[in-house]
Amino acid sequence: MATPSAHASPRNRWATLLAAPLVVGVVGSGLAVPPVAGAQQTPAQQAPAQETPAPVSPGRTTSAPASPASSPAASPAPSTPENRVDAPSLRVPSAVPSGVRLDKVEWKTANRVALWVQSPAMEQAVQVQLMLPARWNAEPDRTYPSLLLLDGLRARNDASGWTLETKISQFVDAKNAIVVLPVGGESSFYTDWVSDAKGSAYQWETFLMEELPPLLARDWRVNDKHGVAGLSMGGTAAMMLAQRYPEHFQFTGSFSGFLDTTSFGMPEAIKVAMQDAGGYAAEGMWGPLGSDRWQEQDPKLHVDRMRGQSVYVSAGSGNTGPWDQPSGLPDIPTNFPGYGLELLSRMTSQTFANKARGAGVEVTANFRPSGTHTWPYWQFEMTQAWPQFARAVGIENVEAPCAAAGEIARVAGLQPGLGPCLTGEYDVKGGKATDFRFGRVFWSQQTGAHSVLGAIGAAYQAEGGPDGPLGLPTSGETATPDGKGRFTQFQNGVIYWSPATGAHSIRGAVRAMWQDRGAERGDLGYPTTDEVTNPNKPGVVQGFQGGTVYWSEETGPKVVEGAILKAYRDAGAENSALGYPATDEISLSTRGGAFNRFEGGFIYWSLPTGAHVVPRGPVFDAWGTVDYERGRLGYPTSELRNTQAGQVMEFEGGRITVTGGRAEIS
């Protein structure tokens, strides 16, 4: 039996103290009926299950109670408080708002990419990962619907729980939709907060609904069909966003969400949860507990906004299920926090589903006979909800048949680690390709057939694949002679990978120089960055473990390292008056020092003095008259600084002062 992972279990710690008494209090009051182990699936076509009327805070009125338990087939009447605070009906802008830009792109695999989107609302760059569809490369002009997939209360800042805790990437990679995964948002409920969240601007709704969609439509081939779904906190948020932007979404899904946020005990439960999950104040989210803003965000109060959407709701019963460990007590799992949380989700989700059906909303409600608040159940529900999402956005749910052929099939047969094919053979620049679950195989008459997979495949995708500067692969993945890494050869370069550095391409003159110095076994070691083109002056730069290589047409590739590299960067590197390096680091016999010559000057270093820039001009010329570092002045001990009279630079044995263009040594 599987147990909750380390990532999932912290989400549930607060429930040990809170969930059980809250559930007992609500059930004991007669205001809610707990789920029973035998609850069946209730798809939208069937008669709705008995409504579980949600209790209300003192002073709030409700409509007539739901039908009694003896009439489960009767349709419940809409339950709309007379003093309900209406939620605004908003629209997603078509143009990218001012200040929104893509700061960084990092390919995680050949079909998953991380974007850092600068958000004026959030006052920072926010990471969003995209799971790309099967035919992303095969049909480069095709657009796709999107599914915004939201995380839970303890969302991490490095990756979405959906990639950390599930294998849905192996489910959606054969589908034809783009899955959008926001990263971060701990305790946020993906909403716009009324105040800062521990010093951060939490304006998630604005980012997700006003800033991100136009950028994805413009740059990442997202069309006008959309869904939103999430687990736990993310399920709550999915319903809220769908109600506030009803024209944007065709599908909405909640897996173990809390879909009643203002009834008896729920604001307090959310407050305790947020305090435990990072120390966030619930009042900073929507103001005083139970206030108008809380009502505005309560999913059960605005179900009428979802008419025309396809809605999927699921929750377990809390009882021991296939991914739980029995405790020894009848039907009670060892994951007691997950038991209590799922009970709360089940009751609030039933309340929501009944109200939604009463308002004429198409709802598929799968209330399972067992299962806790745990990742394996959410992965399962995601796969169960997918066909409904596919119908809602108008894509086929049947995976297109594919088969490798010819030399590509031969290579695939020798490498079962590639997994099943995702596409048939299709044209690429200079040859053919077939995509597989864990890699791609390319063929041309000139190069033959070779696979590209894993981190090297992601780096190749980042370089533009066959359309990029590397061209087609000319080898498969090969172990490096030092035994620490892997590499794949291409027509115009090579990609090297090691656990310490990741995967990076090397090409052209930089590659030739690197190989002359012993490649990964030489003093430079493995590459630590890709080649970066300087936008300000012609040239490129690339980082290695043992230094940084700068190249320009005039200087060729040169290595700058250690303290001299730091001083060079502090001075502005190649964009400064120093320009590009004209030599590698040159060792000096005087007290073990070293220097690099640059287009516009020099940087000298010794252990006692550190590294200092000596620009071309009168100071350098005067220093030369006393034999540079070998003479009485020794090494420089300061940078050249301006004074009212001119300039001055300090050395070990004195100083050089420049006045009126004339240098004097003292």
N, C-alpha and C positions, 0 to 999 in steps of 0.2 A: 504493500500500500504506500502510495506517495504521501509525503507530509508537506506542509507549506514551506516554501523556500525562505531563505534568509531575507530575500527582498520583500516577500509578501508579509511575513509574520509581523514585522514592526508596525504595519498598518493597523493591526488588530489589537495592540496591547491595551489600549484604553477601554476596549469593550469588556474586559474581565471585570472591571469595577462598575461599569456603567450599563452595559447592555442588559445583563440579567435582571437587575432591579427595575429597569425601565420597561422591559418586556412584561415582567410580572405585574407592574403597576398598571400598564395599559390594558393588558388582558384581564386583570382582576377587576378593573373598573367596568368591564362590559362594553367598553368603547371599541374593542377590536377583537376579532376571532383569530386565534393562532392558526397557522397552516397545519394541515395534517399530513402524515407521511404518504398517504395515497393520492395526493393531489395530482391530477392528470394534466397533460398539455391541453391548452385551451386556445386553439388557433382562432383567427378572427372570424371565420365563417360560423363557428359554433356560438350557441347562446352564451352570454357572459356569465361568469361565475358570480356567486353571491358577493355583493359589495361589502367591503369592510369600511364602514363610515369612519372618517378621521375625526378625532376630537379636536376641539378648537380652544384657543386661549380665552380666558374670561372676557366677556363683553363682546365677543364676535358672534354673529348669528350665522346659522346654516340653513340650507333648504331642508325639505322633508327627508326623513331617514330612508335608507335604501330598503328594498324588498326584503321580507323576512327570509330566514334560512330555509323555511319550508317551501319556498317558491324560487329555487335557484335558476329557473329558466326565464323568470320575469326580467324585463329590461329595467335597470335602475333609472330613476329620474336624474337629470342633470343636477349636480350639487354645486351651486354657485353662490357664495356668500353675497348677501345684499350689499355689503360694504366692501366688496372686493376692489383692490387697487389694480387697475388695468395695467398690463405690461405694454410698452410701446411696440409697435410693429415697424421694424426697421428693414432697410435694404442694404445690400452689399454694393459699394461703389464699383463702377466699371473701370475707372482709371486708377493707377497706382498713386496713392496720396503723396504729397510733398514730404521729402525727408525719408521715405521708405526706400531702402536699397539693399541689394545683395552684397554683403561684405566678404563672404568666404564660402567656398564650395569644397567639400571633402567627400570623396567617394569611399564608402565603407566596404561595399562589394560591387560587383558589376551591375547589380540591380537595386542597390540601396545607397542613397546619397544624403549627406548632411548639408543643410544650408544654414548660414548664419545671416539672419535678416535684421537689418537695423530698424528698430521700431521707435518712432518719436513718442508713442504713447507709453511704452515700457521703459524708455530712456536707456536702452541698451540693445545690443545685438542678441536676438533670440534664436536658439537652435531649433530647427525643424527638420526632421528626417522624412524622406520620401521612399516608399517601397514602389518600385516601378513595375509596370505590367510586362507580360511575357514578350510582347512584340514591340517593345520600346525601340530596340535597335533595328528590327526587321522592317518596321513601318515608320520611318522618321517624321513623316508628315501627319500622322494620325494624332487626334486628340482623345482624351479619356475622361470619364467621370472620376470624381474624387470621393474618398471616404475619410473624413476627419475622425481619427481614432484617439480618444482621450484616456489619460492615465488615472491612477487612484490618488488617494490623499497624500501618500508619501512619494510623490513623483520626484525622481532624481534629476540632477542637473547635467549628468553625463549622457544618459540615454533613456529612452522610454521603457517602462516596464514591459511593454508588448514585445520588445526585442530582447530584453534581458531575461524574461521569465517564460516566454512561449516560443513556439515554432511556427507562428502564423506566417512568417516570411516564406516558408516552404509550402504554404497553402495559397497565398495570394500571388506568388511569382508566376503561376500558370493562368492567372486571371487577367482581365482587361480593364483594370481600374488602377488609379494611383491612390495609395494609402498614405495619408498625411499624419505624421506623428509629432506633435509638439513635445519638446523636451523641457522639463522643469515644471514649475507651477505647484510646488508643494503647498497643500492646504488652500489652494487658490479658488477652487470650484470654477476655474476658468471664467471668472466674472470680472467686472470693473469694480474695484474697491472704492469705498468712499474716502479712505485715507491710506497712507503708505503701509506696506506690509513689512515690518521690521526694517524700515529704511529703504525698501525697494518700491518702485512704482508697479503695482499689480493692476494692470489694465488689460487683462487677458482677452476679454470680449472684444475690445477695440482692435487688438492685434489680430486675433483669429478671424474676425468677421469684416474688418474694414481695411486692414493693412495687408494681410497675407493673401487673400483670394485674388485680388487683381494682379499681384506679382506672379502667382502661380499660373494664372490664365495667360499672362503675357509671355513668360519665359519658360514654363515647364509643361505646356501642352495640356492644361486642364480645361475641360469644356464646361458647359453650363448645367450639368447634372451633378448633384451632390448628395451625400449622406453624412450623418454624424452619429457616432456611437461611443460608448465608454463604459468602464467598469467602476462600480462603487461611486466615489465622488465624480468620476468622469461620466457615469450614467446620468447622475443628477444634472450635470452641466449640459450633456447632450440634449436633454429634454428642454432645458431653459433656452439654449441657443436656437433650437428648432422652433420654439414658440415665439421668440423675439425676431427671428428672421424667417418667417413662414414661407416666403416665396423662394428662398434660396435652396431649401432642402426638400428632396423627394422621399428620403428615408431617414428614420431616427431609431436608434437602438440603445437600450439600457440593460446592462448585465449586472445584476445585484446593486442597482442604484437605490438611492434614498429619495423617493419621488413625492414625498410629503415633508416639507421642511418647516411648517409653521404650526402643526397640530401639537397637542399636549406632549411636552417633553422633548420634541424634536429640536427646537433652537438650542436648548441646553445640551442635548446630546452632541450637536454639531460644535458647540462651543468647547466642550471637553475634548472632543476629537482633535480639533484644530490646535488646542493648547498642547496636547500631547505630541502631535505631528509637527514639531518645529517651533512650538511656542507662539503661535499666531493668535491674535485677538479676533474673535468672531465679530465683535462690534465694529472693527475696522473694515470688515467686508461689506455689510449691509446696514450698519448703524445699530441702534438698540434692538435687542432680541424681540422678534415679533412685530417690528415696526412696519410702516407702509412699504419700505424697500424690501423687507423680507417677504411680504405678501406678493410684491411685484415679481419676485424670483421663484415663487413656489410652483413647481410643475403641475401639481394637482389643481391649482386655481385657474389655469389658463389652457386647459385641454382643448377648448373650442378653436384655438389658433392652429391646431394640428389637423383640421379637416383637409383632406386631400393628400396628406402625407401617409406613407406606409410606416407603421410603428411596430417595433419588436421590443417586448419586455420579458425579462426572465429573472428568476430567483430560485434558489434552493429552499429547503425547509430547515436547514441547520442540522438535520440528522446525519448520521454517519453514511457517507456515500463511497463511491469507488476510489476516490482519491483522498480518503481520510483513514486515520488509524482509530479503531474502536477503543474506547476507554474501559470497557468492562461493564459499564452501565448500559441498559437497553437503549439502543439508537443514539447514544451520546458519544461524540468523537472526543479524542484527546485535545483537539483544537477547539477548546471551549470559547475563546474570543471569537473565532470564526463562526461558531454556532450561534452566539448571541447576535452578532452583526447580521448574519443572514436572516435571522428571524425578523429583525427590524426592516431589512430590505424587503423581505417577503410581504410583510404587512403593508408597508407604504407603497410597494409596487402593485399590490392587489387593489388598494384604494385608488391609485392612479388609473389602472386599467379599467376599472369599473366606471369611473367618472368619464374617462375618455370615450368609452363605448356609449355611455349615455349621451355624450355630445356628438355622436355620429362619426367618431374617428375610427379608422381601420386599425385594429390592434391585434397582433398575435402575441398572446401571453403564455409563455411556457413556465409554469410553476412546477418545479421538479419535486419528486417525492423524497429527495435527499440532497445532500451537498452543502458545503460550508462556504465561507467568504474567502476563497482560495483561487490562485491562478489557474490550475488545471481546468476548473469549471468555466472560467471566463474564456479560455482558449476554445473549449468545446462550444460554448454559446456563440462565439464569433463565427465558427464554421457553420453552425446551424442557422445563423441569421443571414449568412451571405446570399443564399438563393433569393431571399426576399429583397435584399438590397439590390441584387442584380436586376430583378424584375422592375424595381422602382426606377432605376436609372437607365433602363433600356439596353442592357448588355446581356449577352448569352452567358448562361451559367455552365454550359457544357464546354469542357476544355477541348480545344481544337486538336484533332489527331496530328501527330508528327512522327517523323522517322528520319534518322540520319541515312545518308547514302554515300556510296563511293569511298574515297580515301578518308573523308570525315567519319564515316561509320567505322572504318578500320581502327582509327585512332580512338574513337569512343569505346570500341570493344576492348581495347587494351587498357582503358582507364575507367573502371567502374565507378571511381570516386566522382566522376562528372555528374552522376545521377541521371534521371530521365531527361529526355529532350523536352524543350519548351516550344521550339519552333522547328519548321522544316528548313531546308536549305534556302538561303536568300543571298542576293547580290550585295557585295560590299566593294569598296574601291580596290580594284586590282584583283578581286577574287570572289570567294564564296565564304559563307559562315553558317553555322548552326549553333543555337543557344541551348545550353543544358542548365539544370538546376544549380550546379556549382561551378560553372565555367562556360567557356565558348571554344569552339574549334574553327579555325580558319584554314582555307586552302587557296592556293594559286598554282598555276603551272610552274612558276618560277621558284616558289618557296616550299611547295609540298603542303601537307596538312600537319598543323600543330595546335595544341591546346594552350589556352591562357586561362588561369583560374586563381581563386583565392585573392590574397592581397595584391599580387602582381596583376591579376585581372582588373582589380579596382583601380590601380594606378594607370593601367593601360586605358581604361575607360576615361579617366580624368584627362589623359593626354589626347583624347579624341578618337581613340581606337584606330581603325584602318584609315580614317580620314585625317588623322593627326600626323605630326612630324615623324613618328616612329615607323609608320608603314605597317606591313604584315609581319607576324612572327616567323622566324626562320629556325626556331628550335622549340622544344618543349621546355618545361621547367627543369632546371638542373641544379644539383647541389654544388656549392662553392668549394674550392679546394681546401679552404680553412675549416670546412665542416660546420660553419656557424650560420650560413645563409643559403639563399636560393637565387637563381637568376634565370631570365628568359631573354634570348636574343631576338632582335627585330631587324628589319631591313636597314633602319637608320639609327640604331641605338640599342640599348640594353636596359632592362629594369632589374635592379638588385633589391633583395629583401633580407632583412635580419630581424630577429625578435626585438633588438634594442633600437633599431632605427626605422622600421617599417619599410615600405616599398617605394622606390624612387627611380626615375629614369635618368640615364646619363647618355649624352650624345655629342657628336661633333668634336671640336677641338678640346673641350673639357674632358671628354671621355678618352681621347688619345693621350693627353697629358697624364691623366689618372692611371691609365694602363702602363705608361712608361715608368711610373713611380711604384709599380707593383700592385695596382688595383686594390682590392680590399685587404690584401696582405701587406700593403705598403704603409707609409706614414700617414696617409690621409684616411685609411679605413673605409668604411661604408658611407654612402651618401646619406645625409640626414634631411635634406630638402630636395624638392624638384628644382630644375633650372628656372630662374625667375628673370624675366626681361625687365630691364630698367626703363620705366616710362619717361624718364627725364633726359637721358642721353643714351646713344646706342651702346649696348652692351648687355651682359648677363652676369648673374651671380648664382653660385650653388654651394650649399653647405655640406661639409663632410665631418666625420668624427674628429679628424686631426687638423681641421682648418677650413677656411672658406676660399673658394676659387672665384676670381673675378676675370672676366674676359671682355675685351673690346677688339675691334678690327686692328687698331693701332698697336695694342700692347700684347695681344694674345692672352692665353690663360696663365694667371699668376696666383700663387698661394699666399694668403695672409693668415697668421695664426697667433694664438696666445695673447699676450699683453699688447702686442703691436696691433692685433686685430681690434681689441677693445678701444685703443686710442684712435684708431682709424674710424671706427663706427661713431665714437663720441664726437669726432670732428665733422661728421656728415658723410663719411665714406666716399664713394665715387661721385656723389653729387656735390661734394665740397671743392674747395680750391685745390685739394690734393689730386683730384681726378682718380683715374684707375691706377692700380699698381703696375710699375714697369719692370719689377724684378720679384722673384720669390724672396723669402727671408734669407739674408746673408749673414753668416756668423762672423764675428770679429774676434781678433786675438786679444784685444784689450779687455781684461777682466771678464771674459766670457760674454760679451755683449752681442747685439745683433741689430740689423736695420733692414728696412724695406725702402726702396726708391719708388716714388710715385711720379706721375706726370707733373705735379705741381710742387713737389717737395720730398721730404724724407721723414721717417719715424725711426728714432733711435731708442734702444732699450738696453738697460743693464739691470742686474738684480738690485743694486743699492739705490738706483735712481728711478726705476720704472721706465715707462714708455712716454716719449714726448715728440710732438710734431715740430720739425724744423723746416719752415717754408723756404722755397727758393728766394733769393734776394740778398740784401746787404748783410744780414746776420749770418746766414750760411756762408757767404763769401768770406766774411771776417773770421769766422771759426776756422775755415780752411787755411787761413794764413798762419795759424798756430797748430796745424796738423790735426784738426778735428779731435776725435776722442783720444787720440794718442798723445796730444800735446798737453800743455799746462792747464787748459780749461776743462779737460775731461768731457764727461757726458752732460747733456742738458738735464737740468733738474726742475724746470718749469716750462709752461707754454709761453710763447711770445705774447706779451701783453702791451696794450697801448697806454701811453701816458700823455700828459699835456704837452710835453716837449717832443714826443715821438714814440719810440718803442724800446722795450727792454726785455732781455731773456737771460735767465740765470743758468749758470753752469756749476759743476763741482768746484772749479778753481777760480771762479770770478763771474763776470757778467759782460754782456755785449749790449751797448746802448746805441740807438740810432736816432740822430737828430739832423733834420734837414737832409735826409738821405745819406748821411755819412755815419759810418759805424765806428765805434770806439770800444776797445777792450780794456776792462779794468778789473 
